[in-house]
Amino acid sequence: MEEKNLICINCPMGCALTVTMEEDVVVGVTGNTCKRGEDYAKKEVTNPTRIVTSTVRVLGGSAQQVSVKTKQDIPKGKIFDCVRALKGVTASAPVKIGDVIVSNVANTGIDIVATGNVPAV
């Protein structure tokens, strides 16, 4: 049996979790104070994912940049591919929250969306 120690990031409590695994299968989670902690621990040790946040340049807008994020979490191993895919991307104003800036980023099936508004000038 193998044990992995994690800190849960699903809420401000930051529970110290211990995940017990047997041959890549989770057989137990301890230390969590809620079900979300258990779910997080199981996912983190078997298929870790993250939301990626960044900015992209805006042309013709009241601001030079807009904040963006992945619409859903992506596999942790694709984070750097996602960031590289954003290099050199520009959006044209106006940009509204939820606008798709990049479709299917890094072949993840997940879009990059705007998280801010930038009106045209």
Secondary structure, 3 states (H helix, E strand, C coil): CEEEEEECCCCCCCCEEEEEEECCEEEEEECCCCHHHHHHHHHHHHCCEECCEEEEEEECECCCEEEEEECCCEEHHHHHHHHHHHCCCEEECCECCCCEEECCHHHCCCCEEECCCECEC
